[in-house]
Amino acid sequence: MGPERNARFLNLMKTINGTTPAVAYLFVSETNTNKRPSQTNVIAAIERETTGAMRLTAVNEERGNTLVLTLVMVLAIGTVLASYLGLLGSRNKVTMRSQCWNAAVPILEAGMEEALTHLQDDLNNPAANGWNPVTLSGKQVYSKQRAFADGSYFLVNVYNAGGGSSNTPYIYSTGFVPSPLSSTHFISRTAKVMGTNEPMFDFAFAALTTIQINGNGLAADSFNSSDPSLSTNGQYDPTKTSTNGNVASVYGPVDFGNHSISGSLYLGPSASSTVPSSQVSGSIFTDFNASFPDVVLPATTWLPAAITMVGGITTTVGGITTTTGGTPTYDLATSGDYYVSDSSNIQVEPGVTARVRVDATTFNPASVHVVSSNGVSGTLILYQVSGTVNMSGNVTVDSGRARNLYYYGLPGVTSITYGGSSTFVGVIYAPEANLTLNGGGSGNGVIGASLTKSIDAMNGHYNFHFDEDLLSSGPSRGFVVTSWKEL
């Protein structure tokens, strides 16, 4: 062998320590034949085996890299999928809990509504209709719980539900909704509501729609017939006035002409007005929202009122009493519920409270007199069923207190006219009627309060003087919410 072949042979023989099967087979085969393996055969065998081993090593390396890459990708995709599924689950839980959280609000509001209805209907019997009296923190509380078909329920507690504090109740209502994650747990929200028994009349005059005033001067102010500092012997005194001559309109329009008011102007959100702030001593509000329900005739037994001659000369001869002259008058000397069918005069004696149903469709009495004697006044409450009323005659309330005369116009009453030269003392409530004021003098006006569908024209020198005594002695509009706060 040449030098190069010897060197190649020596290098290849260095691998004999890790002799491959092919080389071992070559040695065994040629040994068994008593031949020494030739250098040429050994070189060829080693080259073949080495080349095959190198080829197998390269293939195995490729397969290993592919497997590792596949495992990494599977792990990455699995991690992303697991994270996404976790996110979906978390978002689903949050969404379901949010829905339950929102659903708790109408539940607690249902408790508030029931509490307000209870205050309205059972003011004098706060333990009625399943309300349980309990003591919480030393205070008398009336409590009620009501469950619903879906498992939700409310628990409501009413404080100041009766007695002298009944005009300022406050309510705690909690709504409970089943948790979406556990049937034995609930999601709850609590709110505190402050309320007041709002008076029906807290303004000098109000209308659902139009208020049109002509002329100039002061159109409205206030006094208080039960406060000596704001009245004289219960009578309106122009030197003792206050600034609660408020005016209100739900829908408008409102036009004061050149008049001004000593009070505030309340307008509904859609009401239009041409009244500048210079004609209002208080503020102009544009969010007035109030309900003035139609009058409902009391359910009672109405008795016919008897006509007597008032103002005539009474003589008794032979035990027989006769009256000569005088004016036919419904003279009500006994408290009760009566009805009249014509426009004869009406007189109510001191200490008598009379409710009178007016069946006449055109009611225009020449005189309505509520008599007062020694500080004791009668009280007249008129309910006209339908038609029109014209009070251009003398309407006299001796006490000077609006609380002693109420006129209620049922939905069938469409027009009220007041004129003449006298002052009307009392309260007018006819939400379906138009009010017209005509004539009058410098000292005339309406002392009390008025609410009608509209005031189409106020001509002459009529002024409204709101009697603040009606805030406490007058009828209520019902309990309303003054504040709402979630705890």
Secondary structure, 3 states (H helix, E strand, C coil): CCHHHHHHHHHHHHHHHHCCHHHHHHHHHHHHCCCCCCHHHHHHHHHHHHHHHHHHHHHHHHHHHHHHHHHHHHHHHHHHHHHHHHHHHHHHHHHHHHHHHHHHHHHHHHHHHHHHHHHHHCCCCCCCCCCEEEEECCEEEEEEEEECCCCCEEEEEEECCCHHHCCCCEEEEEEEEECCCCCCCEEEEEEEEEEEEEECCCCCEEECCCEEECCEEEEEEEECCCCHHHCECCECCCCCCECCCCEEECCCCEECCEEEECCCEEECCCCCECCCHHHECCCEECCCCCCCCCCCCCCCCCEECCEEEECCEEEEECCEEEEECCEEEEEECCCEEEEECCCCEEEECCCCEEEEEECCCEECCCEEEECEECCEECEEEEEEEEEEEEECCEEEECCCCHHHEEEEEEEEEEEEEECCCCCEEEEEEEEEEEEEECCCCCCCEEEEEEEEEEEEEECCCCEEEEECCHHHHCCEEEEEEEEEEEC
